[in-house]
Amino acid sequence: MFSEQVKYVRKILNISQNKLAQTLGVSYATINRWENSKNAPSQLAQNSFYDFCENNFINLDELKKL
């Protein structure tokens, strides 16, 4: 589930919702909604998130199992 993926990545990288939001070019509220399963990301936003993960050496195959 995408919300679990976002939480996991933030925990692994020890970054705040605000920092992740700035990095991805979205608002803090957007990250918060993703984590709480209130909104699903657009395909573009999801791709940006996965690119961010790859750039930070997070295994996408393992991440997508969450």
mmCIF file as Biopython writes it, N, C-alpha, C and O atoms, coordinates in Angstrom:
data_model
#
loop_
_atom_site.group_PDB
_atom_site.id
_atom_site.type_symbol
_atom_site.label_atom_id
_atom_site.label_alt_id
_atom_site.label_comp_id
_atom_site.label_asym_id
_atom_site.label_entity_id
_atom_site.label_seq_id
_atom_site.pdbx_PDB_ins_code
_atom_site.Cartn_x
_atom_site.Cartn_y
_atom_site.Cartn_z
_atom_site.occupancy
_atom_site.B_iso_or_equiv
_atom_site.auth_seq_id
_atom_site.auth_asym_id
_atom_site.pdbx_PDB_model_num
ATOM 1   N N  . MET A ? 1  ? 0.841  -1.175 0.000   1.0 0.0 1  A 1 
ATOM 2   C CA . MET A ? 1  ? 0.000  0.000  0.000   1.0 0.0 1  A 1 
ATOM 3   C C  . MET A ? 1  ? 0.893  1.248  0.000   1.0 0.0 1  A 1 
ATOM 4   O O  . MET A ? 1  ? 1.898  1.305  0.709   1.0 0.0 1  A 1 
ATOM 5   N N  . PHE A ? 2  ? 0.516  2.226  -0.792  1.0 0.0 2  A 1 
ATOM 6   C CA . PHE A ? 2  ? 1.373  3.394  -0.971  1.0 0.0 2  A 1 
ATOM 7   C C  . PHE A ? 2  ? 1.608  4.138  0.341   1.0 0.0 2  A 1 
ATOM 8   O O  . PHE A ? 2  ? 2.716  4.621  0.576   1.0 0.0 2  A 1 
ATOM 9   N N  . SER A ? 3  ? 0.614  4.241  1.185   1.0 0.0 3  A 1 
ATOM 10  C CA . SER A ? 3  ? 0.786  4.963  2.456   1.0 0.0 3  A 1 
ATOM 11  C C  . SER A ? 3  ? 1.892  4.331  3.296   1.0 0.0 3  A 1 
ATOM 12  O O  . SER A ? 3  ? 2.683  5.040  3.917   1.0 0.0 3  A 1 
ATOM 13  N N  . GLU A ? 4  ? 1.949  3.007  3.315   1.0 0.0 4  A 1 
ATOM 14  C CA . GLU A ? 4  ? 2.988  2.314  4.077   1.0 0.0 4  A 1 
ATOM 15  C C  . GLU A ? 4  ? 4.366  2.544  3.457   1.0 0.0 4  A 1 
ATOM 16  O O  . GLU A ? 4  ? 5.366  2.632  4.169   1.0 0.0 4  A 1 
ATOM 17  N N  . GLN A ? 5  ? 4.411  2.641  2.139   1.0 0.0 5  A 1 
ATOM 18  C CA . GLN A ? 5  ? 5.677  2.894  1.457   1.0 0.0 5  A 1 
ATOM 19  C C  . GLN A ? 5  ? 6.233  4.260  1.834   1.0 0.0 5  A 1 
ATOM 20  O O  . GLN A ? 5  ? 7.429  4.401  2.089   1.0 0.0 5  A 1 
ATOM 21  N N  . VAL A ? 6  ? 5.366  5.260  1.868   1.0 0.0 6  A 1 
ATOM 22  C CA . VAL A ? 6  ? 5.810  6.612  2.214   1.0 0.0 6  A 1 
ATOM 23  C C  . VAL A ? 6  ? 6.321  6.644  3.652   1.0 0.0 6  A 1 
ATOM 24  O O  . VAL A ? 6  ? 7.375  7.218  3.924   1.0 0.0 6  A 1 
ATOM 25  N N  . LYS A ? 7  ? 5.589  6.037  4.556   1.0 0.0 7  A 1 
ATOM 26  C CA . LYS A ? 7  ? 6.016  5.990  5.962   1.0 0.0 7  A 1 
ATOM 27  C C  . LYS A ? 7  ? 7.357  5.278  6.102   1.0 0.0 7  A 1 
ATOM 28  O O  . LYS A ? 7  ? 8.240  5.734  6.829   1.0 0.0 7  A 1 
ATOM 29  N N  . TYR A ? 8  ? 7.499  4.167  5.407   1.0 0.0 8  A 1 
ATOM 30  C CA . TYR A ? 8  ? 8.726  3.376  5.469   1.0 0.0 8  A 1 
ATOM 31  C C  . TYR A ? 8  ? 9.925  4.185  4.976   1.0 0.0 8  A 1 
ATOM 32  O O  . TYR A ? 8  ? 10.973 4.206  5.621   1.0 0.0 8  A 1 
ATOM 33  N N  . VAL A ? 9  ? 9.771  4.840  3.850   1.0 0.0 9  A 1 
ATOM 34  C CA . VAL A ? 9  ? 10.869 5.616  3.272   1.0 0.0 9  A 1 
ATOM 35  C C  . VAL A ? 9  ? 11.256 6.756  4.203   1.0 0.0 9  A 1 
ATOM 36  O O  . VAL A ? 9  ? 12.443 7.007  4.411   1.0 0.0 9  A 1 
ATOM 37  N N  . ARG A ? 10 ? 10.283 7.440  4.757   1.0 0.0 10 A 1 
ATOM 38  C CA . ARG A ? 10 ? 10.600 8.535  5.678   1.0 0.0 10 A 1 
ATOM 39  C C  . ARG A ? 10 ? 11.344 8.016  6.904   1.0 0.0 10 A 1 
ATOM 40  O O  . ARG A ? 10 ? 12.278 8.653  7.389   1.0 0.0 10 A 1 
ATOM 41  N N  . LYS A ? 11 ? 10.926 6.865  7.395   1.0 0.0 11 A 1 
ATOM 42  C CA . LYS A ? 11 ? 11.577 6.292  8.574   1.0 0.0 11 A 1 
ATOM 43  C C  . LYS A ? 11 ? 13.020 5.888  8.249   1.0 0.0 11 A 1 
ATOM 44  O O  . LYS A ? 11 ? 13.939 6.200  9.006   1.0 0.0 11 A 1 
ATOM 45  N N  . ILE A ? 12 ? 13.214 5.200  7.132   1.0 0.0 12 A 1 
ATOM 46  C CA . ILE A ? 12 ? 14.544 4.747  6.727   1.0 0.0 12 A 1 
ATOM 47  C C  . ILE A ? 12 ? 15.494 5.928  6.535   1.0 0.0 12 A 1 
ATOM 48  O O  . ILE A ? 12 ? 16.651 5.873  6.952   1.0 0.0 12 A 1 
ATOM 49  N N  . LEU A ? 13 ? 15.001 6.995  5.902   1.0 0.0 13 A 1 
ATOM 50  C CA . LEU A ? 13 ? 15.842 8.144  5.608   1.0 0.0 13 A 1 
ATOM 51  C C  . LEU A ? 13 ? 15.846 9.178  6.734   1.0 0.0 13 A 1 
ATOM 52  O O  . LEU A ? 13 ? 16.597 10.153 6.700   1.0 0.0 13 A 1 
ATOM 53  N N  . ASN A ? 14 ? 14.992 8.943  7.729   1.0 0.0 14 A 1 
ATOM 54  C CA . ASN A ? 14 ? 14.892 9.843  8.878   1.0 0.0 14 A 1 
ATOM 55  C C  . ASN A ? 14 ? 14.619 11.286 8.437   1.0 0.0 14 A 1 
ATOM 56  O O  . ASN A ? 14 ? 15.328 12.218 8.818   1.0 0.0 14 A 1 
ATOM 57  N N  . ILE A ? 15 ? 13.568 11.439 7.620   1.0 0.0 15 A 1 
ATOM 58  C CA . ILE A ? 15 ? 13.185 12.770 7.165   1.0 0.0 15 A 1 
ATOM 59  C C  . ILE A ? 15 ? 11.736 13.050 7.541   1.0 0.0 15 A 1 
ATOM 60  O O  . ILE A ? 15 ? 10.932 12.135 7.716   1.0 0.0 15 A 1 
ATOM 61  N N  . SER A ? 16 ? 11.430 14.313 7.660   1.0 0.0 16 A 1 
ATOM 62  C CA . SER A ? 16 ? 10.078 14.738 8.028   1.0 0.0 16 A 1 
ATOM 63  C C  . SER A ? 16 ? 9.160  14.721 6.811   1.0 0.0 16 A 1 
ATOM 64  O O  . SER A ? 16 ? 9.609  14.625 5.668   1.0 0.0 16 A 1 
ATOM 65  N N  . GLN A ? 17 ? 7.879  14.815 7.088   1.0 0.0 17 A 1 
ATOM 66  C CA . GLN A ? 17 ? 6.918  14.933 5.992   1.0 0.0 17 A 1 
ATOM 67  C C  . GLN A ? 17 ? 7.215  16.199 5.197   1.0 0.0 17 A 1 
ATOM 68  O O  . GLN A ? 17 ? 7.126  16.211 3.969   1.0 0.0 17 A 1 
ATOM 69  N N  . ASN A ? 18 ? 7.566  17.260 5.910   1.0 0.0 18 A 1 
ATOM 70  C CA . ASN A ? 18 ? 7.851  18.531 5.256   1.0 0.0 18 A 1 
ATOM 71  C C  . ASN A ? 18 ? 9.052  18.419 4.316   1.0 0.0 18 A 1 
ATOM 72  O O  . ASN A ? 18 ? 9.011  18.921 3.192   1.0 0.0 18 A 1 
ATOM 73  N N  . LYS A ? 19 ? 10.112 17.766 4.771   1.0 0.0 19 A 1 
ATOM 74  C CA . LYS A ? 19 ? 11.310 17.600 3.946   1.0 0.0 19 A 1 
ATOM 75  C C  . LYS A ? 19 ? 11.014 16.763 2.699   1.0 0.0 19 A 1 
ATOM 76  O O  . LYS A ? 19 ? 11.468 17.090 1.602   1.0 0.0 19 A 1 
ATOM 77  N N  . LEU A ? 20 ? 10.256 15.689 2.873   1.0 0.0 20 A 1 
ATOM 78  C CA . LEU A ? 20 ? 9.881  14.859 1.725   1.0 0.0 20 A 1 
ATOM 79  C C  . LEU A ? 20 ? 9.030  15.665 0.754   1.0 0.0 20 A 1 
ATOM 80  O O  . LEU A ? 20 ? 9.210  15.575 -0.460  1.0 0.0 20 A 1 
ATOM 81  N N  . ALA A ? 21 ? 8.110  16.446 1.286   1.0 0.0 21 A 1 
ATOM 82  C CA . ALA A ? 21 ? 7.248  17.280 0.439   1.0 0.0 21 A 1 
ATOM 83  C C  . ALA A ? 21 ? 8.076  18.263 -0.382  1.0 0.0 21 A 1 
ATOM 84  O O  . ALA A ? 21 ? 7.849  18.421 -1.582  1.0 0.0 21 A 1 
ATOM 85  N N  . GLN A ? 22 ? 9.030  18.919 0.259   1.0 0.0 22 A 1 
ATOM 86  C CA . GLN A ? 22 ? 9.895  19.871 -0.450  1.0 0.0 22 A 1 
ATOM 87  C C  . GLN A ? 22 ? 10.684 19.168 -1.544  1.0 0.0 22 A 1 
ATOM 88  O O  . GLN A ? 22 ? 10.817 19.687 -2.652  1.0 0.0 22 A 1 
ATOM 89  N N  . THR A ? 23 ? 11.198 18.007 -1.237  1.0 0.0 23 A 1 
ATOM 90  C CA . THR A ? 23 ? 12.007 17.254 -2.194  1.0 0.0 23 A 1 
ATOM 91  C C  . THR A ? 23 ? 11.188 16.843 -3.414  1.0 0.0 23 A 1 
ATOM 92  O O  . THR A ? 23 ? 11.677 16.886 -4.542  1.0 0.0 23 A 1 
ATOM 93  N N  . LEU A ? 24 ? 9.936  16.444 -3.178  1.0 0.0 24 A 1 
ATOM 94  C CA . LEU A ? 24 ? 9.081  15.972 -4.275  1.0 0.0 24 A 1 
ATOM 95  C C  . LEU A ? 24 ? 8.318  17.099 -4.965  1.0 0.0 24 A 1 
ATOM 96  O O  . LEU A ? 24 ? 7.695  16.884 -6.005  1.0 0.0 24 A 1 
ATOM 97  N N  . GLY A ? 25 ? 8.366  18.305 -4.386  1.0 0.0 25 A 1 
ATOM 98  C CA . GLY A ? 25 ? 7.653  19.434 -4.986  1.0 0.0 25 A 1 
ATOM 99  C C  . GLY A ? 25 ? 6.163  19.393 -4.755  1.0 0.0 25 A 1 
ATOM 100 O O  . GLY A ? 25 ? 5.382  19.855 -5.587  1.0 0.0 25 A 1 
ATOM 101 N N  . VAL A ? 26 ? 5.765  18.834 -3.610  1.0 0.0 26 A 1 
ATOM 102 C CA . VAL A ? 26 ? 4.349  18.819 -3.229  1.0 0.0 26 A 1 
ATOM 103 C C  . VAL A ? 26 ? 4.232  19.458 -1.851  1.0 0.0 26 A 1 
ATOM 104 O O  . VAL A ? 26 ? 5.241  19.776 -1.222  1.0 0.0 26 A 1 
ATOM 105 N N  . SER A ? 27 ? 3.011  19.642 -1.385  1.0 0.0 27 A 1 
ATOM 106 C CA . SER A ? 27 ? 2.821  20.266 -0.084  1.0 0.0 27 A 1 
ATOM 107 C C  . SER A ? 27 ? 2.935  19.237 1.042   1.0 0.0 27 A 1 
ATOM 108 O O  . SER A ? 27 ? 2.802  18.031 0.832   1.0 0.0 27 A 1 
ATOM 109 N N  . TYR A ? 28 ? 3.185  19.758 2.237   1.0 0.0 28 A 1 
ATOM 110 C CA . TYR A ? 28 ? 3.193  18.918 3.440   1.0 0.0 28 A 1 
ATOM 111 C C  . TYR A ? 28 ? 1.863  18.179 3.561   1.0 0.0 28 A 1 
ATOM 112 O O  . TYR A ? 28 ? 1.828  16.994 3.893   1.0 0.0 28 A 1 
ATOM 113 N N  . ALA A ? 29 ? 0.766  18.893 3.286   1.0 0.0 29 A 1 
ATOM 114 C CA . ALA A ? 29 ? -0.565 18.289 3.399   1.0 0.0 29 A 1 
ATOM 115 C C  . ALA A ? 29 ? -0.720 17.095 2.459   1.0 0.0 29 A 1 
ATOM 116 O O  . ALA A ? 29 ? -1.385 16.115 2.797   1.0 0.0 29 A 1 
ATOM 117 N N  . THR A ? 30 ? -0.117 17.180 1.304   1.0 0.0 30 A 1 
ATOM 118 C CA . THR A ? 30 ? -0.190 16.075 0.341   1.0 0.0 30 A 1 
ATOM 119 C C  . THR A ? 30 ? 0.481  14.834 0.910   1.0 0.0 30 A 1 
ATOM 120 O O  . THR A ? 30 ? -0.077 13.739 0.846   1.0 0.0 30 A 1 
ATOM 121 N N  . ILE A ? 31 ? 1.677  15.001 1.467   1.0 0.0 31 A 1 
ATOM 122 C CA . ILE A ? 31 ? 2.384  13.867 2.063   1.0 0.0 31 A 1 
ATOM 123 C C  . ILE A ? 31 ? 1.559  13.296 3.210   1.0 0.0 31 A 1 
ATOM 124 O O  . ILE A ? 31 ? 1.433  12.079 3.348   1.0 0.0 31 A 1 
ATOM 125 N N  . ASN A ? 32 ? 1.005  14.169 4.022   1.0 0.0 32 A 1 
ATOM 126 C CA . ASN A ? 32 ? 0.188  13.736 5.149   1.0 0.0 32 A 1 
ATOM 127 C C  . ASN A ? 32 ? -1.025 12.932 4.666   1.0 0.0 32 A 1 
ATOM 128 O O  . ASN A ? 32 ? -1.365 11.907 5.256   1.0 0.0 32 A 1 
ATOM 129 N N  . ARG A ? 33 ? -1.656 13.383 3.624   1.0 0.0 33 A 1 
ATOM 130 C CA . ARG A ? 33 ? -2.825 12.664 3.073   1.0 0.0 33 A 1 
ATOM 131 C C  . ARG A ? 33 ? -2.416 11.311 2.496   1.0 0.0 33 A 1 
ATOM 132 O O  . ARG A ? 33 ? -3.141 10.326 2.638   1.0 0.0 33 A 1 
ATOM 133 N N  . TRP A ? 34 ? -1.262 11.266 1.851   1.0 0.0 34 A 1 
ATOM 134 C CA . TRP A ? 34 ? -0.781 9.982  1.318   1.0 0.0 34 A 1 
ATOM 135 C C  . TRP A ? 34 ? -0.549 9.005  2.454   1.0 0.0 34 A 1 
ATOM 136 O O  . TRP A ? 34 ? -0.954 7.846  2.375   1.0 0.0 34 A 1 
ATOM 137 N N  . GLU A ? 35 ? 0.104  9.471  3.516   1.0 0.0 35 A 1 
ATOM 138 C CA . GLU A ? 35 ? 0.425  8.583  4.637   1.0 0.0 35 A 1 
ATOM 139 C C  . GLU A ? 35 ? -0.818 8.099  5.365   1.0 0.0 35 A 1 
ATOM 140 O O  . GLU A ? 35 ? -0.829 7.001  5.921   1.0 0.0 35 A 1 
ATOM 141 N N  . ASN A ? 36 ? -1.854 8.909  5.363   1.0 0.0 36 A 1 
ATOM 142 C CA . ASN A ? 36 ? -3.088 8.544  6.060   1.0 0.0 36 A 1 
ATOM 143 C C  . ASN A ? 36 ? -4.145 7.973  5.122   1.0 0.0 36 A 1 
ATOM 144 O O  . ASN A ? 36 ? -5.311 7.842  5.493   1.0 0.0 36 A 1 
ATOM 145 N N  . SER A ? 37 ? -3.732 7.636  3.915   1.0 0.0 37 A 1 
ATOM 146 C CA . SER A ? 37 ? -4.605 7.028  2.895   1.0 0.0 37 A 1 
ATOM 147 C C  . SER A ? 37 ? -5.843 7.872  2.596   1.0 0.0 37 A 1 
ATOM 148 O O  . SER A ? 37 ? -6.909 7.341  2.284   1.0 0.0 37 A 1 
ATOM 149 N N  . LYS A ? 38 ? -5.689 9.181  2.695   1.0 0.0 38 A 1 
ATOM 150 C CA . LYS A ? 38 ? -6.807 10.083 2.387   1.0 0.0 38 A 1 
ATOM 151 C C  . LYS A ? 38 ? -6.851 10.382 0.893   1.0 0.0 38 A 1 
ATOM 152 O O  . LYS A ? 38 ? -7.922 10.593 0.324   1.0 0.0 38 A 1 
ATOM 153 N N  . ASN A ? 39 ? -5.675 10.399 0.262   1.0 0.0 39 A 1 
ATOM 154 C CA . ASN A ? 39 ? -5.552 10.653 -1.176  1.0 0.0 39 A 1 
ATOM 155 C C  . ASN A ? 39 ? -4.535 9.689  -1.757  1.0 0.0 39 A 1 
ATOM 156 O O  . ASN A ? 39 ? -3.586 9.283  -1.087  1.0 0.0 39 A 1 
ATOM 157 N N  . ALA A ? 40 ? -4.747 9.333  -3.002  1.0 0.0 40 A 1 
ATOM 158 C CA . ALA A ? 40 ? -3.753 8.548  -3.724  1.0 0.0 40 A 1 
ATOM 159 C C  . ALA A ? 40 ? -2.970 9.508  -4.616  1.0 0.0 40 A 1 
ATOM 160 O O  . ALA A ? 40 ? -3.541 10.469 -5.132  1.0 0.0 40 A 1 
ATOM 161 N N  . PRO A ? 41 ? -1.696 9.270  -4.804  1.0 0.0 41 A 1 
ATOM 162 C CA . PRO A ? 41 ? -0.909 10.164 -5.658  1.0 0.0 41 A 1 
ATOM 163 C C  . PRO A ? 41 ? -1.254 9.959  -7.126  1.0 0.0 41 A 1 
ATOM 164 O O  . PRO A ? 41 ? -1.700 8.888  -7.538  1.0 0.0 41 A 1 
ATOM 165 N N  . SER A ? 42 ? -1.036 11.014 -7.900  1.0 0.0 42 A 1 
ATOM 166 C CA . SER A ? 42 ? -1.159 10.872 -9.349  1.0 0.0 42 A 1 
ATOM 167 C C  . SER A ? 42 ? -0.035 9.954  -9.822  1.0 0.0 42 A 1 
ATOM 168 O O  . SER A ? 42 ? 0.910  9.691  -9.079  1.0 0.0 42 A 1 
ATOM 169 N N  . GLN A ? 43 ? -0.138 9.483  -11.022 1.0 0.0 43 A 1 
ATOM 170 C CA . GLN A ? 43 ? 0.912  8.621  -11.560 1.0 0.0 43 A 1 
ATOM 171 C C  . GLN A ? 43 ? 2.238  9.373  -11.619 1.0 0.0 43 A 1 
ATOM 172 O O  . GLN A ? 43 ? 3.292  8.804  -11.336 1.0 0.0 43 A 1 
ATOM 173 N N  . LEU A ? 44 ? 2.185  10.642 -11.986 1.0 0.0 44 A 1 
ATOM 174 C CA . LEU A ? 44 ? 3.401  11.460 -12.044 1.0 0.0 44 A 1 
ATOM 175 C C  . LEU A ? 44 ? 4.038  11.595 -10.663 1.0 0.0 44 A 1 
ATOM 176 O O  . LEU A ? 44 ? 5.253  11.456 -10.518 1.0 0.0 44 A 1 
ATOM 177 N N  . ALA A ? 45 ? 3.216  11.867 -9.651  1.0 0.0 45 A 1 
ATOM 178 C CA . ALA A ? 45 ? 3.726  12.000 -8.281  1.0 0.0 45 A 1 
ATOM 179 C C  . ALA A ? 45 ? 4.294  10.676 -7.785  1.0 0.0 45 A 1 
ATOM 180 O O  . ALA A ? 45 ? 5.332  10.646 -7.124  1.0 0.0 45 A 1 
ATOM 181 N N  . GLN A ? 46 ? 3.616  9.598  -8.104  1.0 0.0 46 A 1 
ATOM 182 C CA . GLN A ? 46 ? 4.092  8.275  -7.695  1.0 0.0 46 A 1 
ATOM 183 C C  . GLN A ? 46 ? 5.441  7.971  -8.353  1.0 0.0 46 A 1 
ATOM 184 O O  . GLN A ? 46 ? 6.345  7.445  -7.704  1.0 0.0 46 A 1 
ATOM 185 N N  . ASN A ? 47 ? 5.571  8.297  -9.623  1.0 0.0 47 A 1 
ATOM 186 C CA . ASN A ? 47 ? 6.839  8.085  -10.325 1.0 0.0 47 A 1 
ATOM 187 C C  . ASN A ? 47 ? 7.947  8.931  -9.705  1.0 0.0 47 A 1 
ATOM 188 O O  . ASN A ? 47 ? 9.079  8.467  -9.568  1.0 0.0 47 A 1 
ATOM 189 N N  . SER A ? 48 ? 7.630  10.157 -9.335  1.0 0.0 48 A 1 
ATOM 190 C CA . SER A ? 48 ? 8.616  11.028 -8.686  1.0 0.0 48 A 1 
ATOM 191 C C  . SER A ? 48 ? 9.058  10.436 -7.356  1.0 0.0 48 A 1 
ATOM 192 O O  . SER A ? 48 ? 10.241 10.470 -7.016  1.0 0.0 48 A 1 
ATOM 193 N N  . PHE A ? 49 ? 8.110  9.895  -6.611  1.0 0.0 49 A 1 
ATOM 194 C CA . PHE A ? 49 ? 8.425  9.267  -5.330  1.0 0.0 49 A 1 
ATOM 195 C C  . PHE A ? 49 ? 9.358  8.069  -5.537  1.0 0.0 49 A 1 
ATOM 196 O O  . PHE A ? 49 ? 10.341 7.913  -4.813  1.0 0.0 49 A 1 
ATOM 197 N N  . TYR A ? 50 ? 9.050  7.232  -6.519  1.0 0.0 50 A 1 
ATOM 198 C CA . TYR A ? 50 ? 9.892  6.065  -6.776  1.0 0.0 50 A 1 
ATOM 199 C C  . TYR A ? 50 ? 11.270 6.463  -7.298  1.0 0.0 50 A 1 
ATOM 200 O O  . TYR A ? 50 ? 12.263 5.809  -6.979  1.0 0.0 50 A 1 
ATOM 201 N N  . ASP A ? 51 ? 11.340 7.522  -8.094  1.0 0.0 51 A 1 
ATOM 202 C CA . ASP A ? 51 ? 12.644 8.035  -8.536  1.0 0.0 51 A 1 
ATOM 203 C C  . ASP A ? 51 ? 13.451 8.507  -7.332  1.0 0.0 51 A 1 
ATOM 204 O O  . ASP A ? 51 ? 14.647 8.233  -7.232  1.0 0.0 51 A 1 
ATOM 205 N N  . PHE A ? 52 ? 12.795 9.216  -6.422  1.0 0.0 52 A 1 
ATOM 206 C CA . PHE A ? 52 ? 13.444 9.676  -5.197  1.0 0.0 52 A 1 
ATOM 207 C C  . PHE A ? 52 ? 14.001 8.485  -4.420  1.0 0.0 52 A 1 
ATOM 208 O O  . PHE A ? 52 ? 15.125 8.526  -3.919  1.0 0.0 52 A 1 
ATOM 209 N N  . CYS A ? 53 ? 13.200 7.427  -4.327  1.0 0.0 53 A 1 
ATOM 210 C CA . CYS A ? 53 ? 13.636 6.224  -3.605  1.0 0.0 53 A 1 
ATOM 211 C C  . CYS A ? 53 ? 14.864 5.612  -4.266  1.0 0.0 53 A 1 
ATOM 212 O O  . CYS A ? 53 ? 15.836 5.284  -3.586  1.0 0.0 53 A 1 
ATOM 213 N N  . GLU A ? 54 ? 14.826 5.459  -5.565  1.0 0.0 54 A 1 
ATOM 214 C CA . GLU A ? 54 ? 15.971 4.892  -6.282  1.0 0.0 54 A 1 
ATOM 215 C C  . GLU A ? 54 ? 17.223 5.738  -6.076  1.0 0.0 54 A 1 
ATOM 216 O O  . GLU A ? 54 ? 18.315 5.202  -5.888  1.0 0.0 54 A 1 
ATOM 217 N N  . ASN A ? 55 ? 17.066 7.054  -6.112  1.0 0.0 55 A 1 
ATOM 218 C CA . ASN A ? 55 ? 18.207 7.956  -5.919  1.0 0.0 55 A 1 
ATOM 219 C C  . ASN A ? 55 ? 18.769 7.868  -4.506  1.0 0.0 55 A 1 
ATOM 220 O O  . ASN A ? 55 ? 19.906 8.272  -4.260  1.0 0.0 55 A 1 
ATOM 221 N N  . ASN A ? 56 ? 17.975 7.340  -3.579  1.0 0.0 56 A 1 
ATOM 222 C CA . ASN A ? 56 ? 18.420 7.179  -2.192  1.0 0.0 56 A 1 
ATOM 223 C C  . ASN A ? 56 ? 18.681 5.711  -1.860  1.0 0.0 56 A 1 
ATOM 224 O O  . ASN A ? 56 ? 18.705 5.315  -0.694  1.0 0.0 56 A 1 
ATOM 225 N N  . PHE A ? 57 ? 18.874 4.922  -2.900  1.0 0.0 57 A 1 
ATOM 226 C CA . PHE A ? 57 ? 19.292 3.514  -2.770  1.0 0.0 57 A 1 
ATOM 227 C C  . PHE A ? 57 ? 18.294 2.655  -2.001  1.0 0.0 57 A 1 
ATOM 228 O O  . PHE A ? 57 ? 18.679 1.776  -1.230  1.0 0.0 57 A 1 
ATOM 229 N N  . ILE A ? 58 ? 17.011 2.920  -2.220  1.0 0.0 58 A 1 
ATOM 230 C CA . ILE A ? 58 ? 15.963 2.091  -1.631  1.0 0.0 58 A 1 
ATOM 231 C C  . ILE A ? 58 ? 15.496 1.131  -2.717  1.0 0.0 58 A 1 
ATOM 232 O O  . ILE A ? 58 ? 15.126 1.547  -3.815  1.0 0.0 58 A 1 
ATOM 233 N N  . ASN A ? 59 ? 15.518 -0.154 -2.395  1.0 0.0 59 A 1 
ATOM 234 C CA . ASN A ? 59 ? 15.150 -1.197 -3.339  1.0 0.0 59 A 1 
ATOM 235 C C  . ASN A ? 59 ? 13.643 -1.130 -3.622  1.0 0.0 59 A 1 
ATOM 236 O O  . ASN A ? 59 ? 12.822 -1.359 -2.735  1.0 0.0 59 A 1 
ATOM 237 N N  . LEU A ? 60 ? 13.304 -0.815 -4.858  1.0 0.0 60 A 1 
ATOM 238 C CA . LEU A ? 60 ? 11.882 -0.659 -5.222  1.0 0.0 60 A 1 
ATOM 239 C C  . LEU A ? 60 ? 11.121 -1.968 -5.172  1.0 0.0 60 A 1 
ATOM 240 O O  . LEU A ? 60 ? 9.943  -1.984 -4.817  1.0 0.0 60 A 1 
ATOM 241 N N  . ASP A ? 61 ? 11.770 -3.059 -5.521  1.0 0.0 61 A 1 
ATOM 242 C CA . ASP A ? 61 ? 11.080 -4.356 -5.450  1.0 0.0 61 A 1 
ATOM 243 C C  . ASP A ? 61 ? 10.645 -4.656 -4.017  1.0 0.0 61 A 1 
ATOM 244 O O  . ASP A ? 61 ? 9.525  -5.107 -3.778  1.0 0.0 61 A 1 
ATOM 245 N N  . GLU A ? 62 ? 11.535 -4.401 -3.081  1.0 0.0 62 A 1 
ATOM 246 C CA . GLU A ? 62 ? 11.204 -4.628 -1.662  1.0 0.0 62 A 1 
ATOM 247 C C  . GLU A ? 62 ? 10.155 -3.630 -1.194  1.0 0.0 62 A 1 
ATOM 248 O O  . GLU A ? 62 ? 9.232  -3.983 -0.462  1.0 0.0 62 A 1 
ATOM 249 N N  . LEU A ? 63 ? 10.304 -2.381 -1.622  1.0 0.0 63 A 1 
ATOM 250 C CA . LEU A ? 63 ? 9.372  -1.325 -1.211  1.0 0.0 63 A 1 
ATOM 251 C C  . LEU A ? 63 ? 7.959  -1.637 -1.682  1.0 0.0 63 A 1 
ATOM 252 O O  . LEU A ? 63 ? 7.000  -1.445 -0.935  1.0 0.0 63 A 1 
ATOM 253 N N  . LYS A ? 64 ? 7.823  -2.107 -2.891  1.0 0.0 64 A 1 
ATOM 254 C CA . LYS A ? 64 ? 6.499  -2.359 -3.452  1.0 0.0 64 A 1 
ATOM 255 C C  . LYS A ? 64 ? 5.817  -3.574 -2.844  1.0 0.0 64 A 1 
ATOM 256 O O  . LYS A ? 64 ? 4.637  -3.813 -3.101  1.0 0.0 64 A 1 
ATOM 257 N N  . LYS A ? 65 ? 6.547  -4.346 -2.038  1.0 0.0 65 A 1 
ATOM 258 C CA . LYS A ? 65 ? 5.948  -5.479 -1.328  1.0 0.0 65 A 1 
ATOM 259 C C  . LYS A ? 65 ? 5.190  -5.031 -0.084  1.0 0.0 65 A 1 
ATOM 260 O O  . LYS A ? 65 ? 4.397  -5.794 0.469   1.0 0.0 65 A 1 
ATOM 261 N N  . LEU A ? 66 ? 5.430  -3.794 0.360   1.0 0.0 66 A 1 
ATOM 262 C CA . LEU A ? 66 ? 4.767  -3.283 1.571   1.0 0.0 66 A 1 
ATOM 263 C C  . LEU A ? 66 ? 3.289  -3.049 1.318   1.0 0.0 66 A 1 
ATOM 264 O O  . LEU A ? 66 ? 2.569  -2.621 2.220   1.0 0.0 66 A 1 
#
